[in-house]
């Protein structure tokens, strides 16, 4: 039995497995670790991106955005990082607006205001869906 050959095959197998898997670790306190970065949810349901030494970097509204941002920040791709930050804010803002206008549409009796609220709801939900799809596609591309 050739142990060196089998050890080399096992090492190649493990390297291939780790390349296919997302290098994320979930810590016992709910924090997500990615490389030198920690992603932790706050009481306000936001996700803080910090370095492992405790240096605060940024806040995101979507967990996927924070994970992507950690990867982009780690490779110093600040252009894509800025685009991601804008998409994260666009999704959060429009998703919140869609919920508000949906509620107002259901409770308002005035037909003119109902039409206005419906239009605003559709507009906001379309932008929220667009931003959500963009974030999801970037997550699939990077991981």
Phi and psi restraints in degrees (value plus and minus 20) as a CYANA .aco file:
   2 UNK   PHI    -117.8   -77.8
   2 UNK   PSI      81.1   121.1
   3 UNK   PHI     -89.0   -49.0
   3 UNK   PSI     -55.6   -15.6
   4 UNK   PHI     -84.7   -44.7
   4 UNK   PSI     -60.6   -20.6
   5 UNK   PHI     -87.0   -47.0
   5 UNK   PSI     -63.6   -23.6
   6 UNK   PHI     -88.2   -48.2
   6 UNK   PSI     -56.2   -16.2
   7 UNK   PHI     -84.9   -44.9
   7 UNK   PSI     -59.8   -19.8
   8 UNK   PHI     -86.1   -46.1
   8 UNK   PSI     -60.0   -20.0
   9 UNK   PHI     -84.7   -44.7
   9 UNK   PSI     -61.3   -21.3
  10 UNK   PHI     -84.2   -44.2
  10 UNK   PSI     -61.0   -21.0
  11 UNK   PHI     -83.3   -43.3
  11 UNK   PSI     -62.2   -22.2
  12 UNK   PHI     -84.5   -44.5
  12 UNK   PSI     -60.2   -20.2
  13 UNK   PHI     -82.9   -42.9
  13 UNK   PSI     -64.6   -24.6
  14 UNK   PHI     -86.3   -46.3
  14 UNK   PSI     -58.6   -18.6
  15 UNK   PHI     -81.3   -41.3
  15 UNK   PSI     -62.8   -22.8
  16 UNK   PHI     -85.6   -45.6
  16 UNK   PSI     -59.1   -19.1
  17 UNK   PHI     -84.6   -44.6
  17 UNK   PSI     -63.0   -23.0
  18 UNK   PHI     -90.8   -50.8
  18 UNK   PSI     -46.8    -6.8
  19 UNK   PHI     -90.0   -50.0
  19 UNK   PSI     -52.5   -12.5
  20 UNK   PHI    -101.7   -61.7
  20 UNK   PSI     -42.8    -2.8
  21 UNK   PHI    -112.5   -72.5
  21 UNK   PSI     132.7   172.7
  22 UNK   PHI     -97.1   -57.1
  22 UNK   PSI     107.1   147.1
  23 UNK   PHI    -100.9   -60.9
  23 UNK   PSI      39.0    79.0
  24 UNK   PHI    -132.0   -92.0
  24 UNK   PSI     128.4   168.4
  25 UNK   PHI    -149.9  -109.9
  25 UNK   PSI     114.2   154.2
  26 UNK   PHI    -118.7   -78.7
  26 UNK   PSI      97.1   137.1
  27 UNK   PHI    -103.1   -63.1
  27 UNK   PSI     139.8   179.8
  28 UNK   PHI     -78.9   -38.9
  28 UNK   PSI     -48.6    -8.6
  29 UNK   PHI    -106.4   -66.4
  29 UNK   PSI     -11.8    28.2
  30 UNK   PHI      73.1   113.1
  30 UNK   PSI     -22.9    17.1
  31 UNK   PHI     -97.8   -57.8
  31 UNK   PSI     123.4   163.4
  32 UNK   PHI    -122.2   -82.2
  32 UNK   PSI     111.1   151.1
  33 UNK   PHI    -129.0   -89.0
  33 UNK   PSI     111.7   151.7
  34 UNK   PHI    -157.7  -117.7
  34 UNK   PSI      90.4   130.4
  35 UNK   PHI      38.8    78.8
  35 UNK   PSI    -142.8  -102.8
  36 UNK   PHI    -112.5   -72.5
  36 UNK   PSI      -7.4    32.6
  37 UNK   PHI    -137.3   -97.3
  37 UNK   PSI     129.9   169.9
  38 UNK   PHI    -141.8  -101.8
  38 UNK   PSI     118.2   158.2
  39 UNK   PHI    -142.6  -102.6
  39 UNK   PSI      96.0   136.0
  40 UNK   PHI    -149.0  -109.0
  40 UNK   PSI     118.9   158.9
  41 UNK   PHI    -105.1   -65.1
  41 UNK   PSI     116.6   156.6
  42 UNK   PHI    -114.4   -74.4
  42 UNK   PSI     159.5   199.5
  43 UNK   PHI     -87.3   -47.3
  43 UNK   PSI     -45.0    -5.0
  44 UNK   PHI    -104.3   -64.3
  44 UNK   PSI     -11.4    28.6
  45 UNK   PHI      45.8    85.8
  45 UNK   PSI       7.7    47.7
  46 UNK   PHI    -122.3   -82.3
  46 UNK   PSI     142.2   182.2
  47 UNK   PHI    -133.5   -93.5
  47 UNK   PSI      99.1   139.1
  48 UNK   PHI    -113.7   -73.7
  48 UNK   PSI     111.6   151.6
  49 UNK   PHI    -121.7   -81.7
  49 UNK   PSI      99.0   139.0
  50 UNK   PHI    -151.9  -111.9
  50 UNK   PSI     139.5   179.5
  51 UNK   PHI     -97.7   -57.7
  51 UNK   PSI     144.3   184.3
  52 UNK   PHI     -87.1   -47.1
  52 UNK   PSI     -39.3     0.7
  53 UNK   PHI    -106.0   -66.0
  53 UNK   PSI     -20.7    19.3
  54 UNK   PHI      82.4   122.4
  54 UNK   PSI     -20.9    19.1
  55 UNK   PHI     -92.3   -52.3
  55 UNK   PSI     101.4   141.4
  56 UNK   PHI     -94.2   -54.2
  56 UNK   PSI     114.1   154.1
  57 UNK   PHI    -130.7   -90.7
  57 UNK   PSI     -73.5   -33.5
  58 UNK   PHI    -185.1  -145.1
  58 UNK   PSI     150.6   190.6
  59 UNK   PHI    -142.5  -102.5
  59 UNK   PSI     117.9   157.9
  60 UNK   PHI    -148.3  -108.3
  60 UNK   PSI     136.5   176.5
  61 UNK   PHI    -114.5   -74.5
  61 UNK   PSI     -41.1    -1.1
  62 UNK   PHI    -138.2   -98.2
  62 UNK   PSI     116.0   156.0
  63 UNK   PHI     -82.7   -42.7
  63 UNK   PSI     -61.0   -21.0
  64 UNK   PHI     -80.6   -40.6
  64 UNK   PSI     -58.6   -18.6
  65 UNK   PHI     -83.7   -43.7
  65 UNK   PSI     -60.3   -20.3
  66 UNK   PHI     -85.8   -45.8
  66 UNK   PSI     -58.5   -18.5
  67 UNK   PHI     -87.5   -47.5
  67 UNK   PSI     -64.6   -24.6
  68 UNK   PHI     -82.2   -42.2
  68 UNK   PSI     -61.5   -21.5
  69 UNK   PHI     -82.0   -42.0
  69 UNK   PSI     -57.5   -17.5
  70 UNK   PHI     -81.4   -41.4
  70 UNK   PSI     -62.0   -22.0
  71 UNK   PHI     -87.0   -47.0
  71 UNK   PSI     -65.1   -25.1
  72 UNK   PHI     -86.2   -46.2
  72 UNK   PSI     -59.1   -19.1
  73 UNK   PHI     -86.5   -46.5
  73 UNK   PSI     -55.9   -15.9
  74 UNK   PHI     -85.2   -45.2
  74 UNK   PSI     -50.7   -10.7
  75 UNK   PHI    -122.1   -82.1
  75 UNK   PSI      -7.3    32.7
  76 UNK   PHI      39.3    79.3
  76 UNK   PSI      18.1    58.1
  77 UNK   PHI    -118.8   -78.8
  77 UNK   PSI      59.1    99.1
  78 UNK   PHI     -97.5   -57.5
  78 UNK   PSI     -41.6    -1.6
  79 UNK   PHI     -87.3   -47.3
  79 UNK   PSI     -70.6   -30.6
  80 UNK   PHI     -85.6   -45.6
  80 UNK   PSI     -53.7   -13.7
  81 UNK   PHI     -81.6   -41.6
  81 UNK   PSI     -64.4   -24.4
  82 UNK   PHI     -85.4   -45.4
  82 UNK   PSI     -60.7   -20.7
  83 UNK   PHI     -82.3   -42.3
  83 UNK   PSI     -60.8   -20.8
  84 UNK   PHI     -84.8   -44.8
  84 UNK   PSI     -60.4   -20.4
  85 UNK   PHI     -81.5   -41.5
  85 UNK   PSI     -61.0   -21.0
  86 UNK   PHI     -85.6   -45.6
  86 UNK   PSI     -62.9   -22.9
  87 UNK   PHI     -82.5   -42.5
  87 UNK   PSI     -59.8   -19.8
  88 UNK   PHI     -82.3   -42.3
  88 UNK   PSI     -65.3   -25.3
  89 UNK   PHI     -87.8   -47.8
  89 UNK   PSI     -58.8   -18.8
  90 UNK   PHI     -81.7   -41.7
  90 UNK   PSI     -64.0   -24.0
  91 UNK   PHI     -83.6   -43.6
  91 UNK   PSI     -68.4   -28.4
  92 UNK   PHI     -83.1   -43.1
  92 UNK   PSI     -65.3   -25.3
  93 UNK   PHI     -83.4   -43.4
  93 UNK   PSI     -67.6   -27.6
  94 UNK   PHI     -93.0   -53.0
  94 UNK   PSI     -52.6   -12.6
  95 UNK   PHI     -86.2   -46.2
  95 UNK   PSI     -61.8   -21.8
  96 UNK   PHI     -84.1   -44.1
  96 UNK   PSI     -65.0   -25.0
  97 UNK   PHI     -81.2   -41.2
  97 UNK   PSI     -60.5   -20.5
  98 UNK   PHI     -82.1   -42.1
  98 UNK   PSI     -61.4   -21.4
  99 UNK   PHI     -85.1   -45.1
  99 UNK   PSI     -60.8   -20.8
 100 UNK   PHI     -84.5   -44.5
 100 UNK   PSI     -68.1   -28.1
 101 UNK   PHI     -89.9   -49.9
 101 UNK   PSI     -49.1    -9.1
 102 UNK   PHI     -85.2   -45.2
 102 UNK   PSI     -63.4   -23.4
 103 UNK   PHI     -85.4   -45.4
 103 UNK   PSI     -64.1   -24.1
 104 UNK   PHI     -85.7   -45.7
 104 UNK   PSI     -56.2   -16.2
 105 UNK   PHI     -82.7   -42.7
 105 UNK   PSI     -60.6   -20.6
 106 UNK   PHI     -93.2   -53.2
 106 UNK   PSI     -48.0    -8.0
 107 UNK   PHI    -118.3   -78.3
 107 UNK   PSI     -35.9     4.1
 108 UNK   PHI    -103.6   -63.6
 108 UNK   PSI     119.0   159.0
 109 UNK   PHI    -115.3   -75.3
 109 UNK   PSI     -48.1    -8.1
 110 UNK   PHI     -87.5   -47.5
 110 UNK   PSI     106.0   146.0
 111 UNK   PHI     -88.1   -48.1
 111 UNK   PSI     -55.8   -15.8
 112 UNK   PHI     -85.0   -45.0
 112 UNK   PSI     -64.9   -24.9
 113 UNK   PHI     -87.4   -47.4
 113 UNK   PSI     -55.5   -15.5
 114 UNK   PHI     -81.8   -41.8
 114 UNK   PSI     -63.1   -23.1
 115 UNK   PHI     -83.8   -43.8
 115 UNK   PSI     -61.8   -21.8
 116 UNK   PHI     -82.8   -42.8
 116 UNK   PSI     -65.7   -25.7
 117 UNK   PHI     -85.3   -45.3
 117 UNK   PSI     -56.3   -16.3
 118 UNK   PHI     -85.0   -45.0
 118 UNK   PSI     -64.4   -24.4
 119 UNK   PHI     -82.5   -42.5
 119 UNK   PSI     -64.3   -24.3
 120 UNK   PHI     -85.2   -45.2
 120 UNK   PSI     -57.5   -17.5
 121 UNK   PHI     -82.2   -42.2
 121 UNK   PSI     -67.3   -27.3
 122 UNK   PHI     -83.6   -43.6
 122 UNK   PSI     -62.8   -22.8
 123 UNK   PHI     -81.1   -41.1
 123 UNK   PSI     -68.3   -28.3
 124 UNK   PHI     -87.5   -47.5
 124 UNK   PSI     -61.1   -21.1
 125 UNK   PHI     -88.4   -48.4
 125 UNK   PSI     -52.8   -12.8
 126 UNK   PHI     -86.7   -46.7
 126 UNK   PSI     -62.6   -22.6
 127 UNK   PHI     -86.5   -46.5
 127 UNK   PSI     -57.9   -17.9
 128 UNK   PHI     -85.0   -45.0
 128 UNK   PSI     -61.1   -21.1
 129 UNK   PHI     -85.0   -45.0
 129 UNK   PSI     -61.4   -21.4
 130 UNK   PHI     -80.0   -40.0
 130 UNK   PSI     -68.4   -28.4
 131 UNK   PHI     -85.0   -45.0
 131 UNK   PSI     -59.3   -19.3
 132 UNK   PHI     -82.7   -42.7
 132 UNK   PSI     -63.5   -23.5
 133 UNK   PHI     -85.1   -45.1
 133 UNK   PSI     -58.2   -18.2
 134 UNK   PHI     -85.0   -45.0
 134 UNK   PSI     -62.6   -22.6
 135 UNK   PHI     -84.5   -44.5
 135 UNK   PSI     -63.1   -23.1
 136 UNK   PHI     -85.2   -45.2
 136 UNK   PSI     -59.8   -19.8
 137 UNK   PHI     -87.7   -47.7
 137 UNK   PSI     -57.0   -17.0
 138 UNK   PHI     -87.5   -47.5
 138 UNK   PSI     -56.6   -16.6
 139 UNK   PHI     -83.7   -43.7
 139 UNK   PSI     -63.4   -23.4
 140 UNK   PHI     -85.4   -45.4
 140 UNK   PSI     -58.2   -18.2
 141 UNK   PHI     -85.9   -45.9
 141 UNK   PSI     -63.1   -23.1
 142 UNK   PHI    -101.4   -61.4
 142 UNK   PSI     -47.4    -7.4
